[in-house]
Amino acid sequence: MRLFVIIVGSAILIDGLSMAVLSTFGLGVALTLLLGALLTAYGIFFRQVNQAHGPLIWLRNLGFFGLGCAVAMSAFLTVYGVVDSKAADVDAVIVLGASVRGKTPSLALVRRMERAVKLHSENPDALIVVSGGKGVYEDISEAEAMREYLVKNGVAEDKIIMEDNSFSTRENFRNSKKLLDERLGGGYRAAYITNEFHVYRAGLIAKREGFEKPAHFHASTDWFIWPQSYLRECLAVVKTWIFG
């Protein structure tokens, strides 16, 4: 058990360090580093911690309770997220933004764009809203990065609507709805594309921003960004439950 904890902790720590170098450092990377460091330390001092009394045991139990909750919530987010709607049933699809490093889309954003291209081939009449502003480490907006990718991969420019003023999922939906209302009027059905871990929370926010029964389509998440993606999303879901 001690060796297993050390191996798992070290693997998570190495993954966090790699992501800190290769991607934008954020809350998800910080949580990954923290979890990896704590598990590795617990494995190294396994016997001492388990033989201790008082506050240390309470901290250990609290830590494992929190980790168990995160694993359970991550499983729920995955199962919920991978069940897609029918492509033919939507009039417009919103591709939610993710980080861009310079002009290079992050892996999460690439997967969302790949799904958007696939959806376009299944429903070429649907409009595609690319939604995301320009962040601190970004030379172009997330919307512009997505537009360029979609055009290069065969999506007609007149089917793409750019929304480049958003800096949160809530703003993604709010600003995209204004553009779609202007273009389509009322009575349309909208969908959104995001990674499977984000589908559940995005759906909650979409409904609060005025989308009735929004459809959704998931993009896959590369295994080496699972820790940072799911740890950050678990906290974000709890925040949404509490504060809306």
C-alpha positions as CSV (number, residue, x, y, z in Angstrom):
1,M,0.0,0.0,0.0
2,R,2.8,2.4,0.9
3,L,4.6,1.8,-2.4
4,F,1.3,2.2,-4.3
5,V,0.6,5.6,-2.7
6,I,4.2,6.7,-3.5
7,I,3.9,5.7,-7.1
8,V,0.5,7.3,-7.6
9,G,1.5,10.5,-5.8
10,S,4.8,10.7,-7.8
11,A,2.9,10.1,-11.1
12,I,0.4,12.9,-10.3
13,L,3.2,15.2,-9.2
14,I,5.2,14.6,-12.4
15,D,2.1,15.2,-14.5
16,G,1.5,18.5,-12.7
17,L,5.1,19.6,-13.2
18,S,4.9,18.7,-16.9
19,M,1.6,20.7,-17.3
20,A,3.1,23.7,-15.5
21,V,5.9,23.8,-18.1
22,L,3.9,22.9,-21.2
23,S,0.6,24.7,-20.6
24,T,-0.7,27.8,-18.8
25,F,-0.3,27.6,-15.0
26,G,-3.7,27.8,-13.3
27,L,-5.8,26.5,-10.5
28,G,-6.0,23.0,-12.1
29,V,-2.2,22.6,-12.3
30,A,-1.8,24.0,-8.8
31,L,-4.3,21.4,-7.4
32,T,-2.6,18.6,-9.3
33,L,0.8,19.6,-7.8
34,L,-0.7,19.8,-4.3
35,L,-2.4,16.4,-4.6
36,G,0.7,14.8,-5.9
37,A,2.9,16.3,-3.2
38,L,0.5,15.3,-0.4
39,L,0.1,11.7,-1.6
40,T,3.9,11.3,-2.1
41,A,4.6,12.7,1.3
42,Y,1.9,10.4,2.8
43,G,3.5,7.4,1.2
44,I,7.0,8.3,2.4
45,F,5.8,8.8,6.0
46,F,3.2,6.2,5.7
47,R,3.9,4.4,9.0
48,Q,4.4,7.5,11.0
49,V,1.2,9.0,9.9
50,N,-0.9,5.9,10.5
51,Q,0.6,5.4,14.0
52,A,0.0,9.1,14.9
53,H,-2.9,10.3,17.1
54,G,-5.0,13.4,17.4
55,P,-5.2,16.1,14.7
56,L,-2.9,14.3,12.2
57,I,-5.2,11.4,11.9
58,W,-8.2,13.7,11.5
59,L,-6.4,15.5,8.7
60,R,-5.5,12.2,7.0
61,N,-9.2,11.0,7.2
62,L,-10.4,14.4,6.0
63,G,-8.0,14.3,3.1
64,F,-9.1,10.8,2.0
65,F,-12.8,11.8,2.4
66,G,-12.2,14.8,0.1
67,L,-10.3,12.6,-2.4
68,G,-13.1,10.0,-2.4
69,C,-15.7,12.8,-3.1
70,A,-13.6,14.1,-6.0
71,V,-13.3,10.6,-7.5
72,A,-17.0,10.0,-7.2
73,M,-17.9,13.4,-8.7
74,S,-15.4,12.9,-11.5
75,A,-17.1,9.6,-12.4
76,F,-20.5,11.2,-12.4
77,L,-19.2,14.1,-14.6
78,T,-17.7,11.6,-17.1
79,V,-20.8,9.4,-17.3
80,Y,-23.1,12.4,-17.7
81,G,-20.9,14.2,-20.2
82,V,-20.4,11.4,-22.7
83,V,-24.1,11.0,-23.5
84,D,-24.6,13.2,-26.6
85,S,-27.8,14.7,-28.1
86,K,-28.8,14.1,-31.7
87,A,-27.0,16.3,-34.2
88,A,-30.0,16.8,-36.5
89,D,-32.1,18.4,-33.7
90,V,-30.1,21.6,-33.4
91,D,-30.1,24.9,-35.3
92,A,-27.0,26.3,-33.7
93,V,-24.1,25.1,-31.7
94,I,-21.9,27.1,-29.3
95,V,-18.3,26.0,-29.0
96,L,-17.1,27.0,-25.6
97,G,-13.6,28.5,-25.4
98,A,-10.6,27.1,-23.7
99,S,-7.1,28.5,-23.3
100,V,-4.8,29.5,-26.2
101,R,-1.0,29.7,-25.7
102,G,0.2,32.5,-27.9
103,K,-1.7,31.5,-31.1
104,T,-1.7,27.7,-30.3
105,P,-5.0,26.2,-29.1
106,S,-4.7,24.1,-26.0
107,L,-5.4,20.4,-26.3
108,A,-8.9,20.8,-24.7
109,L,-9.8,23.5,-27.3
110,V,-8.5,21.3,-30.1
111,R,-10.7,18.4,-29.1
112,R,-13.7,20.8,-29.0
113,M,-13.0,22.0,-32.5
114,E,-12.6,18.5,-33.8
115,R,-16.0,17.7,-32.4
116,A,-17.4,20.9,-34.0
117,V,-16.0,19.8,-37.4
118,K,-17.6,16.4,-37.0
119,L,-20.9,17.9,-36.0
120,H,-20.8,20.2,-39.0
121,S,-20.5,17.2,-41.3
122,E,-23.5,15.6,-39.6
123,N,-25.6,18.9,-39.6
124,P,-24.1,21.3,-42.2
125,D,-27.0,23.8,-41.8
126,A,-26.4,24.5,-38.1
127,L,-24.7,27.8,-37.2
128,I,-21.5,27.5,-35.2
129,V,-20.8,30.2,-32.5
130,V,-17.1,30.2,-31.5
131,S,-17.1,31.8,-28.1
132,G,-14.0,33.0,-26.1
133,G,-12.1,36.3,-25.5
134,K,-8.4,37.0,-25.5
135,G,-6.7,36.1,-22.2
136,V,-3.4,37.2,-20.6
137,Y,-1.1,34.7,-22.4
138,E,-3.0,34.7,-25.7
139,D,-2.0,36.6,-28.8
140,I,-5.4,36.1,-30.4
141,S,-8.8,35.5,-28.9
142,E,-10.0,31.9,-28.4
143,A,-12.8,32.7,-30.9
144,E,-10.4,33.7,-33.6
145,A,-8.3,30.5,-33.0
146,M,-11.4,28.4,-33.4
147,R,-12.6,30.3,-36.5
148,E,-9.2,29.7,-38.2
149,Y,-9.3,26.0,-37.3
150,L,-12.8,25.5,-38.5
151,V,-12.3,27.3,-41.8
152,K,-9.1,25.3,-42.5
153,N,-11.1,22.1,-41.9
154,G,-13.9,22.8,-44.3
155,V,-16.5,24.8,-42.4
156,A,-18.0,27.6,-44.5
157,E,-17.3,31.1,-43.0
158,D,-20.9,32.1,-43.4
159,K,-21.8,29.4,-40.9
160,I,-19.5,30.7,-38.2
161,I,-20.4,33.5,-35.7
162,M,-17.6,34.9,-33.7
163,E,-18.1,35.9,-30.1
164,D,-14.8,37.2,-28.7
165,N,-15.8,39.1,-25.5
166,S,-16.3,36.2,-23.1
167,F,-14.1,35.3,-20.1
168,S,-16.2,32.7,-18.4
169,T,-18.7,30.0,-19.2
170,R,-21.6,32.3,-18.1
171,E,-20.4,35.0,-20.5
172,N,-20.0,32.4,-23.3
173,F,-23.7,31.6,-23.1
174,R,-25.0,35.1,-22.3
175,N,-23.1,36.8,-25.2
176,S,-23.7,33.9,-27.6
177,K,-27.5,34.0,-27.0
178,K,-27.6,37.7,-27.9
179,L,-25.9,37.0,-31.2
180,L,-28.2,34.0,-32.0
181,D,-31.3,35.9,-31.1
182,E,-30.3,38.6,-33.5
183,R,-29.6,36.0,-36.3
184,L,-32.3,33.5,-35.7
185,G,-35.0,35.3,-33.8
186,G,-36.9,32.9,-31.5
187,G,-37.8,29.2,-31.6
188,Y,-34.4,27.8,-32.4
189,R,-32.7,25.0,-30.5
190,A,-29.1,25.5,-29.4
191,A,-26.4,23.0,-28.4
192,Y,-23.0,23.5,-26.9
193,I,-19.7,21.7,-27.3
194,T,-17.2,21.2,-24.5
195,N,-15.1,18.5,-22.9
196,E,-17.0,15.8,-21.1
197,F,-16.0,16.9,-17.6
198,H,-17.5,20.3,-18.3
199,V,-20.8,19.3,-19.9
200,Y,-22.8,19.1,-16.6
201,R,-21.9,22.5,-15.2
202,A,-22.1,24.1,-18.6
203,G,-25.7,22.8,-18.9
204,L,-26.6,24.3,-15.6
205,I,-25.3,27.7,-16.6
206,A,-26.9,27.5,-20.1
207,K,-30.3,27.1,-18.6
208,R,-29.8,30.0,-16.2
209,E,-28.8,32.1,-19.2
210,G,-32.1,31.5,-21.0
211,F,-31.4,28.4,-23.1
212,E,-34.3,25.9,-22.7
213,K,-33.3,22.3,-22.8
214,P,-29.9,22.9,-24.5
215,A,-28.4,20.0,-26.3
216,H,-24.8,19.1,-25.8
217,F,-21.9,17.2,-27.5
218,H,-18.8,16.2,-25.8
219,A,-15.2,16.4,-26.8
220,S,-12.7,13.8,-25.3
221,T,-10.1,14.8,-22.8
222,D,-6.5,13.5,-23.2
223,W,-5.5,11.3,-20.2
224,F,-2.6,13.4,-19.1
225,I,-4.8,16.5,-18.4
226,W,-7.4,14.5,-16.5
227,P,-6.0,15.5,-13.0
228,Q,-6.0,19.2,-13.6
229,S,-9.2,19.2,-15.5
230,Y,-11.3,17.2,-13.1
231,L,-9.9,18.6,-9.9
232,R,-10.6,22.2,-11.1
233,E,-14.0,21.2,-12.4
234,C,-15.1,19.5,-9.1
235,L,-14.4,22.7,-7.2
236,A,-16.3,24.7,-9.9
237,V,-19.3,22.5,-9.7
238,V,-19.5,22.9,-5.9
239,K,-19.2,26.7,-6.4
240,T,-22.0,26.6,-8.9
241,W,-24.2,24.6,-6.6
242,I,-23.7,27.0,-3.7
243,F,-23.5,30.4,-5.4
244,G,-25.3,29.7,-8.7
